[in-house]
Amino acid sequence: MLEEKKQNKPKMTWQRKLILIISFCVLAFCAYKLIPKLMEYGKSRETYEHIREDVVKKPEKPEKPAADSETETVSEVPDDSFKIDWEKFKGENVVAWLQLDDIGYPVMQGKDNEQYLHTLPDGTYNYGGSIFLEAKNKSDFTDQNSIIYGHNMADGSMFGKFRSRYGDAKYKDHTFDLYLPDGTRHTYTFFAVVLTTGGSDVYTYRFGSEDQFLTYQTTEQEMSLYKNSAKPDPKAHLVSLSTCNGYEGTNNRLVIQGIQTGVKKTQDAASWWKPDTNVSDTEQELAEEMSSDIGG
């Protein structure tokens, strides 16, 4: 009986062997491509976790008042500002610290938009790169529209949570902060959340007139995934947070735009801080000249 069973066992055909060999080769190639990228993801997470632990001091939670208090007194609103140890960034091209809920990163600015696309703040190569400010923007965020780029990372880091989280209307009038090396905190309230493409008019950062700027703001709000309360303002300062929207290499973009609604001094300026010298008011170059792979 055993001999009969052995004889009846089907033999592996050459077609099956070929399929197995091809499958093995495909798996090996995927591992060859995937493992290094996963290692870079891990390095990126580790780097930014270390930066947060090393340079950011979160605000302390205020103590709850006693429940049996007979007289209620109006107390000052506790300061919920982060404190940034700017001296740790000395010698690096950092222009701000971005804080949007649990998304916290230094904002770099290079000589061009390629410098930090796949480079960590310390200059080492990493696919995740850095969060960075448009090279043509003023580093003090006084342009009419300052553009900050970040990758849509598959593990949810950088700007990887944007579409799954902030595309929802429950985030109407949400806020984020930029802490600057001059010791100020700039608060921005959601103005528009827009789906667009790389190099579109959304990426205009200076305007020839106030009327053009107002028209731009109105268009952005009409394009927004949901309506926010802020009104167009000819004197406004916008910050646009841009990332890819979809598969790797896509030209589709998701842009969260905030309008500045508050500025306050929260700490001393960094010892190395100098006022922005990029104050040229020359006409903006054509949007088509901007690289379409930025912010992916």
Backbone as CSV, one residue per row, in Angstrom:
resi,resn,N_x,N_y,N_z,CA_x,CA_y,CA_z,C_x,C_y,C_z
1,MET,0.823,-1.210,0.000,0.000,0.000,0.000,0.859,1.263,0.000
2,LEU,1.930,1.246,0.806,2.798,2.396,0.865,3.463,2.654,-0.474
3,GLU,3.870,1.573,-1.139,4.507,1.719,-2.439,3.533,2.293,-3.463
4,GLU,2.260,1.854,-3.383,1.262,2.374,-4.308,1.042,3.877,-4.094
5,LYS,1.018,4.325,-2.791,0.824,5.733,-2.489,1.986,6.571,-3.014
6,LYS,3.199,6.043,-2.863,4.365,6.760,-3.366,4.310,6.903,-4.873
7,GLN,3.875,5.834,-5.519,3.798,5.860,-6.968,2.712,6.815,-7.466
8,ASN,1.619,6.946,-6.666,0.513,7.811,-7.074,0.757,9.297,-6.766
9,LYS,1.834,9.567,-5.998,2.126,10.962,-5.642,2.495,11.733,-6.903
10,PRO,1.796,12.854,-7.194,2.062,13.592,-8.434,3.464,14.187,-8.435
11,LYS,4.109,14.148,-9.562,5.439,14.710,-9.710,5.320,16.213,-10.005
12,MET,6.315,16.958,-9.509,6.332,18.392,-9.774,6.767,18.632,-11.224
13,THR,5.913,19.287,-11.954,6.203,19.549,-13.357,7.204,20.697,-13.488
14,TRP,7.782,20.850,-14.649,8.744,21.934,-14.853,8.070,23.303,-14.789
15,GLN,6.746,23.305,-15.146,6.026,24.564,-15.050,5.910,25.038,-13.591
16,ARG,5.612,24.069,-12.700,5.514,24.423,-11.277,6.863,24.867,-10.730
17,LYS,7.907,24.179,-11.139,9.247,24.562,-10.688,9.579,25.985,-11.144
18,LEU,9.205,26.308,-12.380,9.479,27.633,-12.910,8.713,28.698,-12.128
19,ILE,7.437,28.404,-11.807,6.625,29.349,-11.034,7.232,29.597,-9.653
20,LEU,7.708,28.511,-9.020,8.328,28.639,-7.700,9.601,29.467,-7.763
21,ILE,10.393,29.240,-8.790,11.645,29.989,-8.945,11.356,31.476,-9.160
22,ILE,10.351,31.753,-10.041,9.993,33.151,-10.296,9.455,33.819,-9.031
23,SER,8.602,33.087,-8.290,8.038,33.633,-7.052,9.135,33.941,-6.051
24,PHE,10.096,33.045,-5.941,11.201,33.250,-5.013,12.017,34.479,-5.413
25,CYS,12.252,34.621,-6.711,13.021,35.773,-7.201,12.288,37.087,-6.928
26,VAL,10.954,37.078,-7.125,10.160,38.276,-6.863,10.226,38.649,-5.380
27,LEU,10.078,37.634,-4.508,10.149,37.887,-3.071,11.516,38.416,-2.672
28,ALA,12.555,37.830,-3.252,13.915,38.265,-2.941,14.136,39.715,-3.380
29,PHE,13.609,40.059,-4.566,13.770,41.426,-5.071,13.010,42.413,-4.195
30,CYS,11.789,42.036,-3.782,10.993,42.910,-2.907,11.712,43.138,-1.581
31,ALA,12.282,42.053,-1.035,13.017,42.183,0.225,14.235,43.077,0.053
32,TYR,14.906,42.932,-1.093,16.081,43.744,-1.397,15.722,45.230,-1.440
33,LYS,14.543,45.547,-1.986,14.098,46.933,-2.076,13.490,47.435,-0.763
34,LEU,12.754,46.556,-0.087,11.961,46.974,1.074,12.797,47.112,2.343
35,ILE,13.683,46.152,2.584,14.430,46.144,3.842,15.241,47.425,4.046
36,PRO,16.010,47.890,3.043,16.742,49.145,3.246,15.826,50.333,3.552
37,LYS,14.659,50.379,2.886,13.737,51.489,3.132,13.171,51.417,4.555
38,LEU,12.844,50.207,5.007,12.355,50.048,6.376,13.417,50.467,7.381
39,MET,14.673,50.159,7.068,15.767,50.565,7.958,15.881,52.088,7.996
40,GLU,15.675,52.742,6.843,15.716,54.200,6.809,14.538,54.801,7.566
41,TYR,13.355,54.177,7.447,12.200,54.628,8.221,12.534,54.584,9.711
42,GLY,13.136,53.481,10.139,13.493,53.329,11.542,14.505,54.373,11.983
43,LYS,15.491,54.637,11.128,16.497,55.645,11.439,15.865,57.021,11.547
44,SER,14.924,57.322,10.642,14.234,58.610,10.671,13.454,58.776,11.968
45,ARG,12.665,57.759,12.341,11.880,57.830,13.576,12.786,58.024,14.783
46,GLU,13.881,57.261,14.817,14.813,57.335,15.938,15.441,58.732,16.041
47,THR,15.820,59.287,14.900,16.450,60.608,14.879,15.515,61.676,15.437
48,TYR,14.261,61.676,14.956,13.342,62.733,15.381,12.839,62.517,16.805
49,GLU,12.743,61.275,17.245,12.393,61.028,18.647,13.476,61.575,19.562
50,HIS,14.731,61.373,19.155,15.849,61.893,19.947,15.830,63.417,19.972
51,ILE,15.542,64.043,18.820,15.480,65.506,18.755,14.388,66.036,19.678
52,ARG,13.203,65.407,19.633,12.100,65.860,20.493,12.469,65.763,21.970
53,GLU,13.075,64.652,22.339,13.454,64.454,23.741,14.537,65.435,24.169
54,ASP,15.387,65.802,23.234,16.562,66.597,23.556,16.299,68.100,23.551
55,VAL,15.397,68.567,22.684,15.272,70.020,22.506,13.906,70.594,22.876
56,VAL,12.895,69.746,23.069,11.543,70.257,23.294,11.098,69.994,24.728
57,LYS,10.657,71.052,25.388,10.072,70.922,26.719,8.593,71.227,26.601
58,LYS,7.771,70.226,26.881,6.328,70.394,26.769,5.793,71.181,27.960
59,PRO,4.681,71.903,27.775,4.097,72.662,28.890,3.576,71.727,29.967
60,GLU,3.729,72.151,31.204,3.233,71.349,32.319,1.727,71.512,32.446
61,LYS,1.051,70.406,32.781,-0.393,70.466,32.955,-0.712,71.195,34.256
62,PRO,-1.648,72.172,34.211,-1.983,72.917,35.433,-2.735,72.040,36.425
63,GLU,-2.523,72.325,37.704,-3.226,71.581,38.739,-4.696,71.989,38.772
64,LYS,-5.571,71.015,39.034,-7.006,71.300,39.122,-7.300,72.017,40.428
65,PRO,-8.157,73.053,40.397,-8.498,73.768,41.633,-9.300,72.878,42.579
66,ALA,-9.223,73.186,43.861,-9.948,72.404,44.854,-11.445,72.504,44.624
67,ALA,-12.137,71.362,44.748,-13.567,71.309,44.444,-14.405,72.018,45.489
68,ASP,-13.879,72.129,46.759,-14.688,72.722,47.831,-14.378,74.209,48.023
69,SER,-13.752,74.795,47.047,-13.426,76.223,47.165,-14.713,77.050,47.206
70,GLU,-14.864,77.911,48.253,-16.066,78.705,48.395,-16.031,79.959,47.526
71,THR,-14.864,80.502,47.365,-14.747,81.722,46.552,-13.970,81.408,45.286
72,GLU,-14.569,81.759,44.189,-13.915,81.526,42.924,-13.203,82.796,42.461
73,THR,-11.934,82.673,42.138,-11.169,83.803,41.636,-10.736,83.513,40.207
74,VAL,-10.667,84.551,39.421,-10.252,84.399,38.038,-8.731,84.328,37.995
75,SER,-8.204,83.213,37.557,-6.750,83.042,37.484,-6.286,83.183,36.041
76,GLU,-5.004,83.439,35.875,-4.445,83.572,34.541,-4.509,82.231,33.804
77,VAL,-4.729,82.308,32.497,-4.728,81.098,31.689,-3.304,80.562,31.640
78,PRO,-3.087,79.302,32.000,-1.725,78.761,32.016,-1.112,78.782,30.623
79,ASP,0.181,79.038,30.574,0.888,79.083,29.298,1.052,77.663,28.772
80,ASP,0.489,77.413,27.590,0.588,76.071,27.003,1.663,76.016,25.917
81,SER,2.585,76.960,25.940,3.629,77.007,24.926,4.720,75.972,25.191
82,PHE,5.245,75.426,24.115,6.422,74.584,24.199,7.645,75.496,24.369
83,LYS,8.690,74.968,24.949,9.963,75.676,25.039,10.983,74.892,24.216
84,ILE,11.655,75.594,23.308,12.605,74.954,22.402,14.026,75.337,22.801
85,ASP,14.872,74.352,22.964,16.281,74.610,23.251,16.992,74.874,21.926
86,TRP,16.920,76.125,21.490,17.442,76.480,20.170,18.946,76.313,20.063
87,GLU,19.642,76.337,21.187,21.106,76.210,21.126,21.528,74.846,20.581
88,LYS,20.655,73.855,20.714,20.978,72.519,20.187,20.983,72.512,18.655
89,PHE,20.372,73.538,18.053,20.317,73.612,16.584,21.389,74.536,16.007
90,LYS,22.287,75.012,16.834,23.317,75.935,16.368,24.136,75.292,15.250
91,GLY,24.299,76.020,14.152,25.053,75.505,13.016,24.207,74.762,12.001
92,GLU,22.923,74.553,12.297,22.020,73.882,11.366,21.049,74.899,10.765
93,ASN,20.506,74.569,9.607,19.651,75.513,8.877,18.191,75.431,9.323
94,VAL,17.966,75.513,10.621,16.615,75.423,11.152,15.994,76.811,11.212
95,VAL,14.722,76.918,10.818,14.037,78.217,10.829,12.813,78.214,11.747
96,ALA,12.380,77.039,12.197,11.182,76.985,13.050,11.033,75.590,13.630
97,TRP,10.142,75.499,14.605,9.675,74.211,15.100,8.173,74.157,14.836
98,LEU,7.714,73.142,14.106,6.299,72.974,13.791,5.658,72.032,14.800
99,GLN,4.513,72.443,15.345,3.760,71.578,16.247,2.296,71.565,15.833
100,LEU,1.853,70.429,15.322,0.453,70.214,14.932,-0.019,68.957,15.647
101,ASP,-0.705,69.150,16.783,-1.091,68.025,17.636,0.159,67.231,18.008
102,ASP,0.195,65.928,17.696,1.357,65.108,18.038,2.433,65.118,16.955
103,ILE,2.246,65.930,15.929,3.218,66.046,14.843,4.155,67.201,15.172
104,GLY,5.380,66.891,15.545,6.339,67.909,15.925,7.679,67.688,15.264
105,TYR,8.142,68.675,14.491,9.402,68.548,13.753,10.094,69.903,13.624
106,PRO,11.437,69.889,13.546,12.134,71.112,13.156,11.868,71.390,11.686
107,VAL,11.796,72.659,11.326,11.594,73.064,9.935,12.919,73.606,9.413
108,MET,13.446,72.981,8.379,14.723,73.386,7.803,14.477,74.272,6.580
109,GLN,15.509,74.971,6.138,15.446,75.707,4.881,16.812,75.634,4.216
110,GLY,16.845,75.079,3.009,18.092,74.924,2.295,18.281,75.985,1.227
111,LYS,19.409,75.892,0.559,19.695,76.826,-0.531,18.771,76.575,-1.717
112,ASP,18.215,75.355,-1.792,17.207,75.009,-2.787,16.302,73.952,-2.173
113,ASN,15.279,73.542,-2.923,14.309,72.604,-2.364,14.743,71.141,-2.457
114,GLU,15.940,70.897,-2.948,16.463,69.541,-2.998,17.286,69.211,-1.755
115,GLN,17.804,70.226,-1.103,18.776,70.003,-0.040,18.256,69.119,1.080
116,TYR,17.009,69.317,1.507,16.459,68.548,2.625,15.362,67.581,2.203
117,LEU,15.220,67.362,0.890,14.196,66.451,0.405,14.442,65.032,0.907
118,HIS,15.705,64.615,0.917,16.089,63.292,1.424,17.302,63.410,2.345
119,THR,17.298,64.453,3.163,18.415,64.697,4.076,17.900,65.062,5.454
120,LEU,18.450,64.445,6.489,18.084,64.771,7.862,18.692,66.118,8.253
121,PRO,18.228,66.720,9.355,18.743,68.033,9.744,20.254,68.103,9.895
122,ASP,20.890,66.968,10.270,22.340,66.986,10.445,23.098,66.781,9.138
123,GLY,22.364,66.656,8.020,23.013,66.542,6.723,23.194,65.131,6.207
124,THR,22.844,64.113,6.995,22.995,62.732,6.543,21.825,62.336,5.647
125,TYR,22.095,61.436,4.680,21.046,61.012,3.752,20.032,60.120,4.461
126,ASN,18.766,60.359,4.156,17.688,59.487,4.611,16.487,59.742,3.712
127,TYR,15.820,58.679,3.260,14.696,58.840,2.340,13.637,59.785,2.902
128,GLY,13.368,59.689,4.207,12.325,60.527,4.819,12.676,62.001,4.826
129,GLY,13.964,62.313,4.780,14.389,63.698,4.737,13.919,64.516,5.930
130,SER,13.692,65.794,5.689,13.284,66.729,6.730,12.020,67.473,6.310
131,ILE,11.363,68.067,7.289,10.327,69.054,7.002,11.065,70.340,6.637
132,PHE,10.706,70.971,5.517,11.489,72.144,5.124,10.628,73.231,4.485
133,LEU,11.113,74.456,4.651,10.459,75.649,4.122,10.911,75.892,2.685
134,GLU,9.973,76.301,1.845,10.303,76.693,0.471,11.537,77.608,0.470
135,ALA,12.512,77.270,-0.381,13.787,77.991,-0.387,13.632,79.470,-0.702
136,LYS,12.594,79.835,-1.464,12.403,81.231,-1.865,11.616,82.038,-0.830
137,ASN,11.058,81.377,0.163,10.328,82.090,1.207,11.280,82.797,2.163
138,LYS,10.772,83.842,2.819,11.511,84.488,3.901,11.490,83.573,5.120
139,SER,12.612,83.462,5.785,12.725,82.521,6.897,11.992,82.977,8.149
140,ASP,11.512,84.237,8.177,10.766,84.720,9.347,9.257,84.601,9.153
141,PHE,8.836,83.952,8.047,7.423,83.669,7.777,6.584,84.944,7.628
142,THR,7.186,85.974,7.061,6.452,87.212,6.814,5.939,87.297,5.381
143,ASP,6.197,86.290,4.554,5.617,86.271,3.214,4.104,86.115,3.323
144,GLN,3.424,86.444,2.254,1.970,86.265,2.240,1.593,84.791,2.343
145,ASN,2.394,83.922,1.755,2.139,82.487,1.846,3.473,81.765,1.977
146,SER,3.730,81.194,3.146,4.953,80.425,3.386,4.624,78.945,3.224
147,ILE,5.438,78.236,2.434,5.132,76.851,2.080,6.107,75.905,2.770
148,ILE,5.567,74.941,3.500,6.372,73.943,4.206,6.064,72.578,3.611
149,TYR,7.117,71.870,3.204,6.966,70.563,2.568,7.332,69.434,3.533
150,GLY,6.657,68.301,3.380,6.986,67.111,4.163,6.489,65.870,3.458
151,HIS,7.227,64.772,3.597,6.843,63.528,2.935,5.609,62.901,3.579
152,ASN,4.822,62.221,2.756,3.691,61.413,3.215,4.218,60.006,3.483
153,MET,4.796,59.811,4.665,5.466,58.551,4.981,4.452,57.441,5.259
154,ALA,4.748,56.244,4.766,3.827,55.112,4.891,3.603,54.701,6.340
155,ASP,4.563,54.987,7.210,4.414,54.601,8.616,3.699,55.672,9.439
156,GLY,3.207,56.726,8.780,2.463,57.768,9.472,3.317,58.888,10.031
157,SER,4.634,58.789,9.882,5.503,59.849,10.376,5.517,61.014,9.396
158,MET,6.273,62.075,9.727,6.318,63.301,8.935,4.876,63.814,8.717
159,PHE,4.455,63.955,7.450,3.084,64.390,7.168,2.197,63.211,6.752
160,GLY,2.545,62.023,7.187,1.822,60.813,6.781,0.410,60.686,7.331
161,LYS,0.043,61.507,8.331,-1.292,61.429,8.925,-2.262,62.464,8.346
162,PHE,-1.780,63.263,7.418,-2.587,64.391,6.967,-3.924,63.976,6.378
163,ARG,-3.918,63.092,5.365,-5.169,62.771,4.670,-6.125,61.992,5.561
164,SER,-5.601,60.999,6.284,-6.466,60.160,7.114,-7.049,60.921,8.298
165,ARG,-6.406,61.992,8.699,-6.857,62.733,9.878,-7.511,64.064,9.513
166,TYR,-6.784,64.944,8.845,-7.239,66.324,8.678,-8.127,66.547,7.463
167,GLY,-8.402,65.490,6.724,-9.373,65.597,5.648,-10.804,65.574,6.167
168,ASP,-10.973,65.388,7.461,-12.283,65.287,8.093,-12.747,66.657,8.591
169,ALA,-14.000,66.974,8.354,-14.552,68.283,8.724,-14.575,68.526,10.225
170,LYS,-14.375,67.496,11.037,-14.341,67.714,12.486,-13.123,68.549,12.892
171,TYR,-12.190,68.723,11.963,-11.015,69.551,12.239,-11.203,70.993,11.760
172,LYS,-12.428,71.363,11.493,-12.735,72.754,11.145,-12.144,73.693,12.200
173,ASP,-11.470,74.754,11.741,-10.894,75.784,12.612,-9.838,75.233,13.573
174,HIS,-9.219,74.120,13.204,-8.140,73.559,14.011,-6.927,74.486,13.947
175,THR,-5.970,74.303,14.842,-4.810,75.194,14.878,-3.500,74.410,14.903
176,PHE,-2.436,75.100,14.492,-1.080,74.580,14.663,-0.162,75.750,14.974
177,ASP,1.046,75.450,15.427,1.981,76.494,15.859,3.324,76.356,15.160
178,LEU,3.947,77.504,14.952,5.345,77.567,14.550,6.100,78.347,15.621
179,TYR,7.111,77.718,16.197,7.990,78.391,17.142,9.238,78.827,16.379
180,LEU,9.581,80.105,16.476,10.700,80.648,15.724,11.905,80.892,16.634
181,PRO,13.110,80.860,16.069,14.324,81.061,16.882,14.418,82.438,17.530
182,ASP,13.569,83.374,17.113,13.567,84.693,17.761,12.800,84.665,19.077
183,GLY,12.292,83.474,19.456,11.601,83.319,20.737,10.105,83.522,20.675
184,THR,9.544,83.607,19.469,8.105,83.832,19.331,7.363,82.560,18.934
185,ARG,6.101,82.540,19.286,5.183,81.464,18.902,4.116,82.040,17.981
186,HIS,3.993,81.470,16.795,3.009,81.924,15.817,1.918,80.857,15.690
187,THR,0.692,81.242,15.950,-0.435,80.319,15.889,-1.207,80.528,14.588
188,TYR,-1.556,79.413,13.945,-2.284,79.450,12.673,-3.562,78.630,12.806
189,THR,-4.660,79.186,12.318,-5.951,78.517,12.326,-6.256,78.011,10.919
190,PHE,-6.777,76.798,10.826,-7.058,76.212,9.512,-7.874,77.173,8.662
191,PHE,-7.381,77.416,7.453,-8.014,78.312,6.506,-8.636,77.528,5.350
192,ALA,-7.891,76.527,4.861,-8.377,75.670,3.772,-7.578,74.373,3.781
193,VAL,-8.234,73.280,3.410,-7.577,71.980,3.224,-7.864,71.569,1.785
194,VAL,-6.830,71.572,0.956,-7.008,71.532,-0.494,-6.317,70.338,-1.128
195,LEU,-6.992,69.706,-2.077,-6.372,68.705,-2.936,-5.947,69.401,-4.226
196,THR,-4.687,69.234,-4.613,-4.174,69.925,-5.787,-3.063,69.089,-6.418
197,THR,-2.263,69.713,-7.272,-1.127,69.035,-7.898,0.122,69.881,-7.703
198,GLY,1.278,69.232,-7.762,2.540,69.939,-7.606,2.710,71.014,-8.659
199,GLY,3.155,72.200,-8.233,3.364,73.289,-9.176,2.129,74.092,-9.520
200,SER,0.984,73.825,-8.867,-0.247,74.564,-9.157,-0.195,75.959,-8.537
201,ASP,-1.225,76.757,-8.797,-1.288,78.117,-8.249,-1.352,78.128,-6.727
202,VAL,-1.701,77.008,-6.122,-1.736,76.926,-4.663,-0.373,77.293,-4.084
203,TYR,0.688,77.028,-4.841,2.047,77.236,-4.352,2.573,78.655,-4.615
204,THR,1.703,79.577,-4.963,2.096,80.977,-5.088,2.399,81.516,-3.689
205,TYR,3.523,82.189,-3.535,3.892,82.639,-2.191,3.981,84.159,-2.053
206,ARG,4.030,84.897,-3.183,3.961,86.348,-3.132,3.040,86.832,-4.245
207,PHE,2.393,87.976,-4.008,1.373,88.462,-4.938,1.644,89.916,-5.289
208,GLY,1.268,90.284,-6.523,1.537,91.631,-7.017,0.682,92.699,-6.392
209,SER,-0.485,92.320,-5.854,-1.387,93.301,-5.237,-2.233,92.609,-4.178
210,GLU,-2.852,93.415,-3.341,-3.742,92.866,-2.312,-4.959,92.207,-2.947
211,ASP,-5.446,92.783,-4.038,-6.598,92.190,-4.725,-6.271,90.780,-5.220
212,GLN,-5.078,90.596,-5.766,-4.671,89.267,-6.222,-4.599,88.291,-5.054
213,PHE,-4.102,88.775,-3.932,-4.000,87.929,-2.744,-5.383,87.555,-2.223
214,LEU,-6.306,88.494,-2.238,-7.673,88.207,-1.793,-8.346,87.196,-2.720
215,THR,-8.135,87.359,-4.013,-8.700,86.418,-4.987,-8.144,85.016,-4.750
216,TYR,-6.855,84.944,-4.488,-6.214,83.660,-4.181,-6.862,83.017,-2.956
217,GLN,-7.037,83.776,-1.878,-7.601,83.229,-0.650,-9.036,82.732,-0.877
218,THR,-9.818,83.516,-1.617,-11.193,83.114,-1.903,-11.233,81.810,-2.688
219,THR,-10.340,81.683,-3.667,-10.263,80.461,-4.465,-9.893,79.264,-3.600
220,GLU,-8.938,79.453,-2.696,-8.511,78.357,-1.824,-9.668,77.881,-0.940
221,GLN,-10.438,78.814,-0.410,-11.555,78.413,0.447,-12.644,77.712,-0.356
222,GLU,-12.820,78.118,-1.595,-13.804,77.434,-2.444,-13.356,76.010,-2.777
223,MET,-12.053,75.798,-2.864,-11.500,74.479,-3.172,-11.427,73.570,-1.943
224,SER,-11.549,74.147,-0.760,-11.308,73.409,0.473,-12.248,72.220,0.646
225,LEU,-11.742,71.157,1.239,-12.547,69.970,1.503,-13.679,70.270,2.477
226,TYR,-13.502,71.270,3.327,-14.568,71.721,4.221,-14.334,73.193,4.550
227,LYS,-15.404,73.867,4.903,-15.365,75.316,5.116,-14.901,75.632,6.534
228,ASN,-13.945,76.553,6.638,-13.486,77.057,7.927,-14.001,78.482,8.133
229,SER,-13.867,78.990,9.348,-14.497,80.266,9.696,-13.698,81.487,9.280
230,ALA,-12.374,81.346,9.139,-11.530,82.504,8.833,-11.917,83.144,7.509
231,LYS,-11.848,84.462,7.456,-12.213,85.215,6.253,-10.945,85.679,5.530
232,PRO,-11.008,85.817,4.216,-9.867,86.374,3.472,-9.465,87.734,4.028
233,ASP,-8.164,87.969,4.072,-7.629,89.187,4.660,-6.436,89.641,3.813
234,PRO,-6.465,90.877,3.290,-5.372,91.338,2.432,-4.032,91.437,3.156
235,LYS,-4.066,91.494,4.492,-2.845,91.610,5.283,-2.442,90.271,5.902
236,ALA,-3.074,89.211,5.485,-2.869,87.906,6.119,-1.478,87.343,5.858
237,HIS,-1.066,86.469,6.776,0.109,85.629,6.570,-0.374,84.183,6.628
238,LEU,-0.239,83.471,5.518,-0.637,82.074,5.448,0.586,81.172,5.558
239,VAL,0.381,79.987,6.094,1.384,78.918,6.038,0.710,77.706,5.421
240,SER,1.307,77.173,4.361,0.751,76.013,3.643,1.617,74.796,3.897
241,LEU,1.028,73.755,4.503,1.731,72.501,4.781,1.402,71.525,3.655
242,SER,2.391,71.142,2.878,2.173,70.369,1.651,2.782,68.989,1.740
243,THR,2.036,67.981,1.245,2.540,66.617,1.176,1.919,65.893,-0.004
244,CYS,2.514,64.765,-0.384,1.951,63.951,-1.462,0.614,63.356,-1.040
245,ASN,-0.225,63.080,-2.002,-1.526,62.489,-1.726,-1.712,61.273,-2.626
246,GLY,-1.287,60.106,-2.129,-1.418,58.886,-2.928,-0.130,58.097,-2.984
247,TYR,0.041,57.367,-4.060,1.176,56.469,-4.221,2.485,57.249,-4.379
248,GLU,3.589,56.532,-4.146,4.908,57.150,-4.266,5.137,57.646,-5.695
249,GLY,5.604,58.876,-5.811,5.879,59.448,-7.121,4.712,60.201,-7.736
250,THR,3.558,60.195,-7.076,2.395,60.894,-7.618,2.622,62.402,-7.619
251,ASN,1.945,63.091,-8.518,1.984,64.546,-8.547,0.802,65.152,-7.797
252,ASN,-0.041,64.308,-7.211,-1.170,64.795,-6.414,-0.675,65.288,-5.058
253,ARG,-1.290,66.350,-4.557,-0.863,66.943,-3.306,-2.052,67.229,-2.398
254,LEU,-1.813,67.157,-1.101,-2.746,67.618,-0.072,-2.072,68.779,0.643
255,VAL,-2.757,69.909,0.723,-2.191,71.107,1.335,-3.123,71.602,2.439
256,ILE,-2.579,71.720,3.638,-3.305,72.322,4.762,-2.818,73.751,4.900
257,GLN,-3.722,74.711,4.765,-3.353,76.120,4.875,-3.895,76.703,6.171
258,GLY,-3.004,77.371,6.895,-3.406,78.058,8.114,-3.194,79.549,7.975
259,ILE,-4.059,80.338,8.598,-3.919,81.789,8.600,-3.462,82.209,9.991
260,GLN,-2.487,83.092,10.046,-1.923,83.494,11.338,-2.971,84.229,12.170
261,THR,-3.178,83.721,13.381,-4.189,84.314,14.260,-3.611,84.729,15.611
262,GLY,-2.313,84.576,15.782,-1.714,84.985,17.044,-0.199,84.893,17.013
263,VAL,0.445,85.850,17.662,1.900,85.852,17.821,2.208,86.315,19.234
264,LYS,3.075,85.592,19.932,3.481,86.048,21.258,4.902,85.583,21.564
265,LYS,5.547,86.346,22.411,6.896,86.025,22.845,6.808,84.980,23.945
266,THR,7.529,83.868,23.785,7.439,82.783,24.767,8.777,82.468,25.424
267,GLN,9.895,82.954,24.848,11.202,82.669,25.422,12.232,83.594,24.767
268,ASP,13.454,83.526,25.284,14.522,84.337,24.709,14.900,83.811,23.333
269,ALA,15.401,84.713,22.504,15.854,84.314,21.167,17.117,83.471,21.270
270,ALA,17.329,82.630,20.263,18.552,81.846,20.197,19.751,82.777,20.068
271,SER,20.882,82.390,20.680,22.069,83.252,20.647,22.583,83.448,19.228
272,TRP,22.282,82.479,18.356,22.772,82.530,16.982,21.767,83.138,16.013
273,TRP,20.605,83.505,16.516,19.550,83.999,15.627,19.911,85.362,15.049
274,LYS,19.635,85.532,13.766,19.802,86.808,13.085,18.534,87.102,12.296
275,PRO,18.150,88.388,12.178,16.959,88.724,11.375,17.107,88.230,9.949
276,ASP,15.991,87.909,9.334,15.993,87.402,7.964,16.572,88.435,7.007
277,THR,17.446,87.963,6.125,18.025,88.857,5.117,17.447,88.605,3.734
278,ASN,16.544,87.614,3.643,15.926,87.296,2.353,14.683,88.164,2.178
279,VAL,14.880,89.447,1.876,13.770,90.403,1.866,13.472,90.938,0.467
280,SER,13.906,90.224,-0.544,13.673,90.678,-1.909,12.189,90.697,-2.216
281,ASP,11.719,91.774,-2.860,10.320,91.895,-3.258,10.154,91.720,-4.762
282,THR,11.137,91.098,-5.400,11.034,90.864,-6.838,9.888,89.929,-7.142
283,GLU,9.392,90.016,-8.348,8.235,89.213,-8.758,8.551,87.721,-8.682
284,GLN,7.583,86.946,-8.211,7.759,85.495,-8.078,7.966,84.836,-9.433
285,GLU,8.860,83.823,-9.463,9.073,83.067,-10.692,7.818,82.260,-11.012
286,LEU,7.671,81.849,-12.252,6.492,81.095,-12.671,6.363,79.795,-11.898
287,ALA,5.129,79.451,-11.540,4.894,78.247,-10.750,5.370,76.987,-11.450
288,GLU,5.377,77.004,-12.786,5.782,75.817,-13.517,7.242,75.473,-13.297
289,GLU,8.052,76.449,-12.825,9.459,76.191,-12.605,9.707,75.416,-11.322
290,MET,8.680,75.344,-10.477,8.840,74.622,-9.221,8.849,73.136,-9.489
291,SER,9.687,72.416,-8.788,9.819,70.977,-9.008,8.559,70.263,-8.582
292,SER,8.038,69.404,-9.463,6.781,68.720,-9.186,6.934,67.582,-8.190
293,ASP,8.184,67.211,-7.830,8.354,66.108,-6.885,8.551,66.593,-5.461
294,ILE,8.419,67.913,-5.242,8.592,68.452,-3.899,7.384,68.091,-3.047
295,GLY,7.639,67.763,-1.798,6.564,67.544,-0.834,5.929,66.191,-0.941
296,GLY,6.517,65.213,-1.610,5.914,63.901,-1.767,6.347,62.925,-0.724
